[in-house]
C-alpha cells in the first residue's frame, strides 16, 4: 500500500492526514486517516523535519499504518541526493523499511533540474526526491492520476488536513 501524507498547522496544533491507496494511478483513496497533534515544535528554516516528523509518526502509530511507500509533501534530500530532509528523517525513523518519496511544489536552494517533473500542461515543475532510485520515483509520481500539476491523491490529502483544521476551528 502507498500512503500520501500532509500536515496543516494552526497555532501550536497540527492536523495530519493520510490517504492510502494500492495503485499509483488510483483515482481515489482506499482509506483516509486524520490525526491531531498538540504542542508541535516551532518551525526552523532548514529543519522542517523537527516539526513535521512527529506528526507523521503519530498518524502511522495511531492508525497502525504499515505502507510500503510513503509520499511526503517536501523533500527526502534537500539537495537532491545527500542533505537529509523530512523524507530521509522519516525513512531513518522507520528503520529504512519503508520507501519514502518527497514531492515538493517549490525548489529548495541547490536542488537540481534532475529532480523536476512536469505534469499536465503546467509550466511549473514538481520536485521529486526519494530514498530509492530517483528515476523510478519520478516515473511513479508522473503516473499518478490527474491531468494537472498536482496528482489527484496528493491534492486530496492536502484538502483532508485542511478540512480537519477547519472542522476543529468551527467547534
DRENROMAR-563233 format. One record per residue (C-alpha): x, y, z. Coordinates in steps of 0.001 Angstrom, whole numbers, plus 524288, in hexadecimal, padded with zeros to 5 digits. Example, Ala and Ser with C-alpha at 12.3 -4.5 7.8 and 13.67 -1.06 7.14 Angstrom:
<recs>
8300C7EE6C81E78 835667FBDC81BE4 
</recs>
This chain:
<recs>
800008000080000 8040480E007FD5B 80171818D880727 8019F82744803B8 8028E8305C80F7A 8014683EDD811EE 80086847C281DCA 7F9068544F8206C 7FD2E85CE282BE1 7F51B865DF8346E 7FB8186CAB83FEE 8021A861C28479C 7F9F5856B3841C9 7FB9984E7A8359D 7F1938472C82D95 7F81283C0482666 7F0FF834A581BBA 7F3F18288081405 7EDCE822398082A 7F090813E5805D0 7EFEC80DD57F846 7F462801847F146 7F7EE805EA7E385 7FFC6811AF7DF47 7F572815A07D563 7EA05814727DF01 7DFBE81F0D7DD67 7DB1981E3B7EB7B 7E0A5819687F85C 7DD1F80C687FE7E 7DD01812C180BF8 7DF318200681214 7E4C08231481F86 7E63B82F2A82802 7ED9C83156834B7 7EF5283D7283CFF 7FBB2840DE8443D 7FC4884BC184E4C 80862852FF852EC 80FBD851D584607 81D7C85730844CA 81FE1864A083F1B 8240D8656F830E5 832D68661E82EDF 837A28699A8212D 83F1185E1281B64 83A648554682689 82C3B85399822B0 82CF78453C8265E 82D8E848AF834D7 81FCC84DFA833CD 819C7844B8829F9 81FE78377982D34 818F38358C83A51 80C028385683386 80E1B82DF182923 812DA8240D83321 806A28268883B57 7FDDF823F882F97 804F68173A82CA5 80456812AD83AC3 7F6928173A83DEF 7F0BE8105A8321F 7FA4D804CB831FA 7FE42807EC823FF 808AF7FF8181D82 80A0F8048380F8A 814C0800018064D 816C480DFF80172 813F081B4C8076F 812D2827C77FF74 815F9834018072B 8132384213803B9 8213B8468A80390 82EAB8412180130 8359E8346D8043B 8427E83B2A80125 8432C849F08012C 84DE6849FF7F6E9 8485D83E847EF3B 8515C833E47F446 858C883653800F9 853D1840EC80A26 848FB83A6E8121C 83B8184052811FC 82E9683C02817E2 82DAE82FBA80F8A 83B3A82AD981332 8389182D03821A0 82BB48259482018 832BC81A8E818E6 83CB78199F823EC 8320B81A0A82E5A 82B6780E89827B0 83836806DA82809 839BC8082181940 82E817FE718176B 8253C8077B81008 828C180E7F80369 8268E81D1D803F5 8242E826307F880 82410834D17FA4D 81BF383D7B7F177 81DF484C157F317 817658574F7EC19 8227A861017EDF3 8311285F5B7EBB1 83A3C85EF27F73F 847248662F7F56E 8508585D1A7EE68 846798537A7E927 84A2E84F467DB6A 8422984E587CF06 8434C83F777CF9B 838EF83FC77DA6F 82ED8846E77D220 822EC840C97CBD2 818698479E7C40E 80A7E842C97C49D 7FEDF846BE7BC81 800838536B7B551 8073585A3E7C09E 81380861E57BDE4 81725860B97CC46 81DFC854457D080 81C3C84BC37DC65 828CC848087E35D 82A3C839977E63F 83459833747EF30 834AF8259D7F46D 83B4E81BC77FD2C 83BA1812977F187 83EEA814C77E34E 83B508229C7DF2E 8377C81EEC7D147 82DD4814C27D623 8281281E357E020 8262B828997D5AB 81F4B81ECC7CCC7 8165481A8C7D7E9 812668287E7DB4B 810A882BBB7CCD5 807B281FE77CB74 7FE9A824337D66E 7F0898271D7D2B9 7ECF0834D77CE8C 7EF2583DC67C322 7F4758493B7CAF7 8018484C617D126 7FD99846B47DE55 7F8F5838827DDE5 7EAF8836767E28C 7EE9382EB77EEC0 7F8EA838887F2EF 7EED5843397F17C 7E52E83AF57F944 7EE578390C804D4 7F0D1847BA80522 7E22184A3D80530 7DFEE8400C80FC1 7E919846658199B 7E3A5853E28166D 7D5D084EBD81891 7D9CE848DA825B4 7DF6F855FD829DF 7D34B85D2A82566 7CA3F853CE82CA5 7D2258556E83932 7D1D086446837D1 7C2FB864068367C 7C0C085C1F842E7 
</recs>
